[in-house]
């Protein structure tokens, strides 16, 4: 693929006056939205600015999704498809998604750009037309499966997606990779699947042009991933609510850059993050994409241009790591996933420990693990961070508990203050039997994920019984 062809595909990242173009797209949406039931309940008028509207969450839209009417939505009802979330946090939620949102040209550009940029080695792009891209996501009616089916038909001429049957069960897709890995150029799958199932089965490193994962373990394990695949992992931002909304950063592995053509994004500063579900809320200060600051964390608020969700508060915390990507020469902010907004461990109101911190502590403590989940439990009068770990080999529980505590104590100021002030070790480790997470995931629907923080009580009991 020539440099000119590549630049043409990713040219939207370099367009000028994107703010003005977004304002035009917003005005078009607001005008249409003002004529719908959803818009009227939000108080939308034809001339409303986006900042005049309330922030929204899933409960506001729930009644429209469950009992849809023709006058409620932006587009005719026969152009909507039902999509459900995987239910990683809380129960699965049904959505009605405009078919043209997932199949929009802007979304196709983002998908193709993600594939291309995932092969950038820091010096050049290694993507070639016809490259084979392995994808292991949940099939329809889950959002990832619905979106990829549409995008495959629209953007698949440049690359081949495998397995061709998206409806294969998760384990069958894993077997497909193991049997065909030498023919695969790019891959999208969970980190745990790559490191703990595929790599041991293949038994040796193998070469990929690009590896993409939304798994939070990708960042702390990026060096191990490169040892196995020859490439650093890349990441993106995708969800039922946003579709595929960002492309990978090259300068910052596992960082991503929002596509300005898909949605308007605002940001709530971390200290004001909304962690409880609500229908509508007003008078919450947000920061524009242009005004985010590196080193600060934010909760995104999204308004897709071609779907009904408006000022929808996402349950994530993102960290801005840079105002640009110098390798790509792109002057748009780069973000990394930090944590779920409601997935941060607070002990005795001292700590704010994220999943990434725990993953890093495990890696530095050299704990051999398949996966883990953590809970805050009260023992006596004190709160403890209890880690339920499935080790990948025989371990001394006291030794790994000591090592994890040491890493958290040295790297987390609040954890150290809690330990010193209350004079106790606020960490406990419990070992799970071999195969516990594998058995648990095989029984789950949707995209197989481990809720490493905040696992629902019924699912936690199911894990313990696995």
C-alpha positions as CSV (number, residue, x, y, z in Angstrom):
1,X,0.0,0.0,0.0
2,X,1.5,3.3,-1.0
3,X,2.0,6.2,1.3
4,X,-0.5,8.3,-0.6
5,X,-3.2,5.6,-0.2
6,X,-2.5,5.3,3.6
7,X,-2.6,9.0,4.1
8,X,-5.9,9.2,2.3
9,X,-7.5,6.6,4.6
10,X,-6.2,8.3,7.8
11,X,-6.5,11.9,6.5
12,X,-9.4,12.7,8.9
13,X,-6.8,12.8,11.7
14,X,-5.1,15.7,10.0
15,X,-8.1,17.8,8.9
16,X,-8.2,21.5,10.0
17,X,-11.1,23.4,11.7
18,X,-12.5,20.2,13.2
19,X,-14.1,22.1,16.0
20,X,-16.2,24.1,13.5
21,X,-17.1,20.9,11.6
22,X,-18.2,19.3,14.9
23,X,-20.4,22.3,15.7
24,X,-22.1,21.9,12.3
25,X,-22.7,18.2,12.9
26,X,-24.1,18.9,16.4
27,X,-26.4,21.6,15.1
28,X,-27.8,19.2,12.6
29,X,-28.4,16.5,15.2
30,X,-30.0,18.9,17.7
31,X,-32.4,20.2,15.1
32,X,-33.6,16.7,14.4
33,X,-33.6,15.7,18.0
34,X,-35.9,18.6,19.0
35,X,-38.7,16.9,17.0
36,X,-38.5,13.6,18.8
37,X,-39.9,12.4,22.1
38,X,-36.4,11.8,23.5
39,X,-35.4,15.4,22.5
40,X,-38.6,16.9,24.0
41,X,-38.0,15.1,27.3
42,X,-34.5,16.5,27.4
43,X,-35.8,20.0,26.7
44,X,-34.2,20.3,23.3
45,X,-35.1,23.2,21.1
46,X,-33.9,23.7,17.5
47,X,-31.5,26.4,18.6
48,X,-30.2,24.7,21.8
49,X,-26.5,24.5,22.3
50,X,-25.1,21.2,23.6
51,X,-24.1,22.8,26.9
52,X,-27.7,23.8,27.6
53,X,-28.8,20.2,27.7
54,X,-28.7,17.8,30.7
55,X,-26.3,15.0,31.1
56,X,-27.9,11.6,30.6
57,X,-27.4,8.0,31.6
58,X,-28.9,4.6,30.6
59,X,-32.0,4.8,32.8
60,X,-33.3,7.8,30.8
61,X,-33.3,5.9,27.6
62,X,-34.4,2.5,29.0
63,X,-38.1,3.2,28.6
64,X,-37.6,4.2,24.9
65,X,-35.6,1.1,24.2
66,X,-38.0,-1.3,25.9
67,X,-41.2,0.3,24.5
68,X,-40.2,2.1,21.3
69,X,-42.5,4.3,19.3
70,X,-41.9,5.8,15.8
71,X,-42.0,9.4,17.1
72,X,-39.4,8.8,19.8
73,X,-36.3,8.4,17.7
74,X,-34.2,10.3,15.1
75,X,-34.8,7.7,12.4
76,X,-37.5,5.3,11.3
77,X,-37.8,2.4,13.7
78,X,-37.2,-0.2,11.0
79,X,-33.6,1.2,10.7
80,X,-32.8,0.3,14.3
81,X,-31.3,-3.0,15.5
82,X,-31.4,-4.4,19.1
83,X,-28.0,-4.6,20.7
84,X,-27.1,-5.8,24.2
85,X,-24.1,-5.1,26.3
86,X,-22.1,-8.0,27.7
87,X,-23.1,-7.1,31.2
88,X,-19.5,-6.9,32.6
89,X,-20.8,-4.2,35.0
90,X,-24.3,-4.9,36.2
91,X,-26.9,-6.8,34.2
92,X,-27.0,-6.9,30.4
93,X,-28.7,-3.8,29.0
94,X,-30.7,-3.7,25.7
95,X,-30.2,-0.8,23.3
96,X,-31.9,0.2,20.1
97,X,-29.0,1.3,17.8
98,X,-29.4,3.1,14.5
99,X,-28.0,0.8,11.9
100,X,-26.4,3.7,10.1
101,X,-24.4,4.6,13.2
102,X,-22.3,1.4,13.2
103,X,-22.2,1.3,9.4
104,X,-21.4,5.0,8.9
105,X,-18.5,5.9,6.7
106,X,-16.7,7.6,9.6
107,X,-16.9,4.3,11.6
108,X,-15.5,2.4,8.6
109,X,-12.6,4.9,8.4
110,X,-11.9,4.4,12.1
111,X,-11.9,0.6,11.7
112,X,-9.6,0.6,8.8
113,X,-7.3,3.3,10.4
114,X,-7.1,1.1,13.5
115,X,-6.0,-1.9,11.5
116,X,-3.4,0.2,9.6
117,X,-2.0,2.1,12.7
118,X,-1.8,-1.1,14.8
119,X,1.0,-2.2,12.4
120,X,3.1,0.9,12.8
121,X,6.4,-0.1,14.3
122,X,7.5,3.4,15.2
123,X,9.1,4.0,11.9
124,X,6.7,2.8,9.3
125,X,3.3,1.2,8.7
126,X,3.6,-2.5,7.8
127,X,-0.1,-3.0,6.8
128,X,-0.7,-4.5,3.3
129,X,-4.0,-4.9,1.5
130,X,-5.3,-8.4,2.0
131,X,-3.8,-8.8,5.5
132,X,-5.6,-11.3,7.6
133,X,-7.2,-9.9,10.8
134,X,-8.2,-12.3,13.6
135,X,-11.0,-11.0,15.8
136,X,-12.4,-12.7,18.9
137,X,-15.5,-10.8,20.1
138,X,-19.0,-11.8,21.1
139,X,-21.4,-12.3,18.2
140,X,-24.6,-10.4,17.6
141,X,-26.8,-9.3,19.4
142,X,-23.8,-8.0,21.5
143,X,-22.6,-4.7,20.3
144,X,-19.1,-5.7,19.1
145,X,-20.5,-8.5,17.0
146,X,-23.3,-6.4,15.4
147,X,-20.9,-3.5,14.7
148,X,-18.2,-5.8,13.2
149,X,-20.7,-7.6,11.0
150,X,-21.7,-4.2,9.5
151,X,-18.2,-2.9,9.2
152,X,-16.9,-6.2,7.7
153,X,-19.2,-5.8,4.8
154,X,-18.3,-2.1,4.3
155,X,-14.6,-2.0,5.0
156,X,-13.5,-5.6,4.6
157,X,-12.1,-5.2,1.0
158,X,-8.8,-4.0,2.4
159,X,-8.3,-6.9,4.8
160,X,-9.8,-10.4,5.5
161,X,-11.5,-10.9,8.9
162,X,-11.2,-14.4,10.5
163,X,-12.8,-16.6,11.6
164,X,-15.4,-15.9,8.9
165,X,-18.2,-17.2,11.1
166,X,-18.6,-14.6,13.9
167,X,-21.0,-16.9,15.7
168,X,-18.4,-19.5,16.6
169,X,-18.1,-19.9,20.4
170,X,-15.2,-18.2,22.2
171,X,-13.1,-21.4,22.6
172,X,-13.6,-22.4,18.9
173,X,-12.2,-19.0,17.9
174,X,-9.2,-19.6,20.2
175,X,-8.6,-23.0,18.5
176,X,-8.9,-21.3,15.1
177,X,-6.0,-19.0,16.0
178,X,-3.8,-21.8,17.4
179,X,-4.3,-23.8,14.2
180,X,-3.8,-20.9,11.8
181,X,-1.5,-18.4,13.6
182,X,1.1,-18.5,10.9
183,X,-1.4,-17.1,8.4
184,X,-2.7,-14.3,10.7
185,X,-1.2,-10.8,10.4
186,X,-3.3,-8.8,13.0
187,X,-5.2,-9.9,16.1
188,X,-7.8,-8.5,18.4
189,X,-8.4,-10.6,21.6
190,X,-8.0,-10.4,25.4
191,X,-4.5,-10.3,26.9
192,X,-5.2,-13.3,29.1
193,X,-6.3,-15.4,26.1
194,X,-3.0,-14.5,24.3
195,X,-0.7,-15.1,27.2
196,X,-2.3,-17.9,29.2
197,X,-4.0,-20.0,26.5
198,X,-2.6,-19.3,23.0
199,X,1.1,-18.8,23.8
200,X,1.4,-21.9,26.0
201,X,-0.4,-24.0,23.4
202,X,1.7,-22.8,20.5
203,X,4.8,-23.2,22.6
204,X,7.0,-20.5,21.0
205,X,6.9,-16.8,20.1
206,X,5.2,-16.0,16.8
207,X,5.1,-12.9,14.6
208,X,2.2,-10.5,14.2
209,X,2.1,-7.2,12.4
210,X,-0.3,-5.7,14.9
211,X,-2.1,-6.7,18.2
212,X,-5.1,-4.8,19.5
213,X,-6.7,-5.2,22.9
214,X,-9.0,-3.2,25.1
215,X,-7.8,-5.3,28.1
216,X,-6.3,-3.1,30.8
217,X,-3.6,-5.7,31.3
218,X,-2.1,-4.7,27.9
219,X,-0.2,-1.7,29.3
220,X,1.7,-3.3,32.2
221,X,2.3,-6.4,30.2
222,X,3.3,-4.7,27.0
223,X,6.9,-5.9,27.1
224,X,5.9,-9.5,27.6
225,X,3.4,-9.2,24.7
226,X,6.2,-7.8,22.4
227,X,8.4,-10.8,23.4
228,X,5.7,-13.2,22.2
229,X,4.3,-11.4,19.2
230,X,7.1,-9.1,18.1
231,X,4.9,-6.0,18.5
232,X,3.7,-3.7,21.3
233,X,0.0,-3.9,22.0
234,X,-2.3,-1.1,20.7
235,X,-5.6,-0.1,22.0
236,X,-8.8,1.7,21.0
237,X,-12.0,3.1,22.6
238,X,-15.1,1.1,21.6
239,X,-18.4,0.3,23.3
240,X,-22.1,-0.3,22.6
241,X,-22.7,3.4,23.3
242,X,-19.9,4.8,21.1
243,X,-19.2,2.2,18.5
244,X,-15.5,2.2,17.4
245,X,-14.7,5.8,18.4
246,X,-10.9,6.1,18.5
247,X,-7.7,4.9,16.7
248,X,-4.5,3.7,18.3
249,X,-1.7,6.1,19.2
250,X,1.8,5.0,18.0
251,X,3.9,7.2,20.3
252,X,2.0,5.9,23.4
253,X,1.3,2.2,23.2
254,X,-2.2,1.4,24.5
255,X,-3.1,5.1,24.1
256,X,-5.8,6.1,21.7
257,X,-7.0,9.2,19.8
258,X,-10.7,10.0,19.4
259,X,-12.2,10.4,15.9
260,X,-13.8,13.8,15.8
261,X,-16.2,12.6,13.0
262,X,-18.1,10.0,15.1
263,X,-19.1,11.9,18.2
264,X,-18.7,15.1,20.3
265,X,-16.8,14.3,23.5
266,X,-16.7,16.3,26.7
267,X,-15.0,15.4,29.9
268,X,-15.9,15.6,33.6
269,X,-12.8,16.1,35.8
270,X,-12.1,13.0,37.9
271,X,-13.0,14.7,41.2
272,X,-16.5,15.4,39.9
273,X,-17.0,12.0,38.3
274,X,-20.6,10.6,38.3
275,X,-20.5,7.1,39.8
276,X,-24.2,6.3,40.3
277,X,-26.8,5.7,37.7
278,X,-29.3,8.5,37.0
279,X,-31.7,9.7,34.4
280,X,-30.8,13.3,33.9
281,X,-28.6,15.7,35.8
282,X,-27.9,19.4,35.2
283,X,-25.2,21.9,36.1
284,X,-22.2,19.6,35.8
285,X,-19.1,21.3,34.5
286,X,-17.4,19.7,31.6
287,X,-14.1,20.3,29.8
288,X,-13.8,20.3,26.0
289,X,-11.5,18.0,24.1
290,X,-9.3,21.0,23.3
291,X,-8.8,21.9,27.0
292,X,-7.9,18.6,28.6
293,X,-4.6,18.5,30.3
294,X,-1.9,15.8,30.3
295,X,-1.6,13.9,33.6
296,X,-5.3,14.6,34.5
297,X,-8.1,12.1,34.4
298,X,-11.6,12.6,33.1
299,X,-14.9,10.8,32.7
300,X,-16.1,11.1,29.0
301,X,-19.5,12.4,28.1
302,X,-20.4,11.5,24.5
303,X,-22.9,12.7,21.9
304,X,-22.8,10.5,18.8
305,X,-23.7,12.5,15.7
306,X,-25.8,9.7,14.2
307,X,-27.6,8.2,17.1
308,X,-30.1,9.4,19.8
309,X,-27.8,9.3,22.8
310,X,-27.0,12.8,23.9
311,X,-24.5,14.0,26.5
312,X,-24.3,10.4,27.7
313,X,-22.1,9.9,30.6
314,X,-19.7,6.9,30.1
315,X,-18.7,4.8,33.2
316,X,-15.0,5.2,32.5
317,X,-12.1,7.2,33.7
318,X,-9.5,8.1,31.0
319,X,-6.1,9.7,31.6
320,X,-4.9,12.3,29.1
321,X,-1.2,11.4,28.5
322,X,-0.4,13.9,25.8
323,X,-1.8,16.7,23.7
324,X,-0.5,15.1,20.5
325,X,1.2,12.1,18.9
326,X,4.6,13.2,17.6
327,X,5.3,10.0,15.6
328,X,2.0,10.4,13.7
329,X,2.3,14.2,13.7
330,X,-1.4,14.3,14.9
331,X,-2.4,17.4,17.0
332,X,-5.2,15.6,19.0
333,X,-5.1,14.5,22.6
334,X,-4.0,11.0,23.5
335,X,-5.8,9.1,26.2
336,X,-5.3,5.9,28.1
337,X,-7.9,3.9,29.9
338,X,-7.4,4.4,33.7
339,X,-10.3,2.6,35.4
340,X,-14.1,2.3,35.5
341,X,-15.4,5.4,37.2
342,X,-17.0,3.1,39.7
343,X,-14.2,0.6,39.7
344,X,-11.6,2.1,42.0
345,X,-10.7,0.5,45.4
346,X,-11.2,2.8,48.3
347,X,-10.0,1.5,51.7
348,X,-10.9,3.4,54.9
349,X,-11.4,6.5,52.6
350,X,-7.6,6.6,52.2
351,X,-6.9,4.9,48.9
352,X,-8.0,5.1,45.2
353,X,-6.4,2.0,43.8
354,X,-7.1,1.2,40.1
355,X,-7.0,-2.1,38.2
356,X,-3.9,-0.9,36.4
357,X,-2.0,-0.4,39.7
358,X,-2.9,-3.9,40.8
359,X,-1.8,-5.4,37.5
360,X,1.5,-3.5,37.7
361,X,2.0,-4.6,41.4
362,X,1.4,-8.3,40.4
363,X,3.9,-8.0,37.5
364,X,6.6,-6.3,39.6
365,X,6.1,-8.8,42.4
366,X,6.6,-11.5,39.8
367,X,3.4,-13.3,40.7
368,X,2.6,-16.0,38.1
369,X,-1.2,-15.7,37.6
370,X,-4.0,-16.6,35.2
371,X,-6.3,-13.9,36.4
372,X,-7.7,-12.3,39.6
373,X,-10.6,-10.4,41.1
374,X,-10.5,-8.1,44.2
375,X,-13.0,-7.1,46.8
376,X,-13.1,-4.8,49.8
377,X,-13.9,-7.0,52.8
378,X,-14.2,-6.1,56.5
379,X,-12.3,-8.2,58.9
380,X,-12.8,-7.1,62.5
381,X,-12.8,-3.3,62.4
382,X,-10.7,-2.8,59.4
383,X,-11.2,-2.9,55.6
384,X,-9.0,-5.1,53.5
385,X,-8.2,-5.4,49.9
386,X,-8.7,-9.1,49.3
387,X,-7.2,-10.5,46.1
388,X,-8.6,-13.8,44.8
389,X,-5.8,-15.0,42.5
390,X,-5.6,-18.1,40.3
391,X,-1.9,-18.8,40.1
392,X,-0.4,-20.3,36.9
393,X,2.0,-22.5,39.0
394,X,2.5,-23.5,42.6
395,X,3.1,-20.5,44.8
396,X,3.7,-19.7,48.5
397,X,0.7,-17.6,49.5
398,X,2.5,-15.8,52.3
399,X,5.4,-14.9,50.0
400,X,3.2,-13.5,47.2
401,X,1.1,-11.5,49.7
402,X,4.3,-10.0,51.1
403,X,5.6,-9.1,47.7
404,X,2.4,-7.5,46.4
405,X,2.1,-5.5,49.6
406,X,5.7,-4.3,49.2
407,X,5.0,-3.1,45.7
408,X,1.8,-1.3,46.6
409,X,3.5,0.2,49.7
410,X,6.4,1.5,47.6
411,X,4.4,2.9,44.7
412,X,1.1,4.1,46.2
413,X,1.3,7.0,48.6
414,X,-2.2,6.6,49.9
415,X,-1.7,2.8,50.5
416,X,1.5,3.6,52.4
417,X,-0.2,6.3,54.5
418,X,-3.1,3.9,55.3
419,X,-0.6,1.2,56.3
420,X,1.5,3.5,58.5
421,X,-1.4,5.4,60.0
422,X,-3.6,2.5,61.0
423,X,-0.6,0.1,61.5
424,X,-1.8,-2.9,59.6
425,X,-1.3,-4.6,56.3
426,X,-4.5,-3.8,54.4
427,X,-4.0,-6.7,51.9
428,X,-5.0,-10.3,52.0
429,X,-4.6,-13.0,49.3
430,X,-6.8,-16.0,48.6
431,X,-5.8,-18.6,46.0
432,X,-8.3,-20.0,43.6
433,X,-8.1,-23.6,42.2
434,X,-6.5,-24.3,38.8
435,X,-9.0,-23.7,36.0
436,X,-11.4,-21.5,38.1
437,X,-11.5,-18.6,35.7
438,X,-11.6,-20.8,32.6
439,X,-14.7,-22.7,33.9
440,X,-16.3,-19.4,35.0
441,X,-15.8,-17.7,31.5
442,X,-17.1,-20.8,29.7
443,X,-20.4,-20.3,31.5
444,X,-20.7,-16.6,30.8
445,X,-22.4,-15.0,27.8
446,X,-21.1,-12.0,25.9
447,X,-17.5,-11.0,25.6
448,X,-15.6,-13.1,28.1
449,X,-14.2,-10.7,30.7
450,X,-13.1,-10.8,34.3
451,X,-14.5,-8.1,36.5
452,X,-11.3,-7.6,38.4
453,X,-12.9,-4.9,40.6
454,X,-16.5,-4.8,41.7
455,X,-17.6,-8.3,40.6
456,X,-21.3,-8.8,41.3
457,X,-22.0,-11.0,44.4
458,X,-23.8,-13.7,42.4
459,X,-20.9,-13.9,39.9
460,X,-18.4,-13.9,42.6
461,X,-20.1,-16.9,44.2
462,X,-20.2,-18.6,40.8
463,X,-16.5,-18.0,40.5
464,X,-15.8,-19.6,43.9
465,X,-17.9,-22.6,42.8
466,X,-16.0,-23.0,39.5
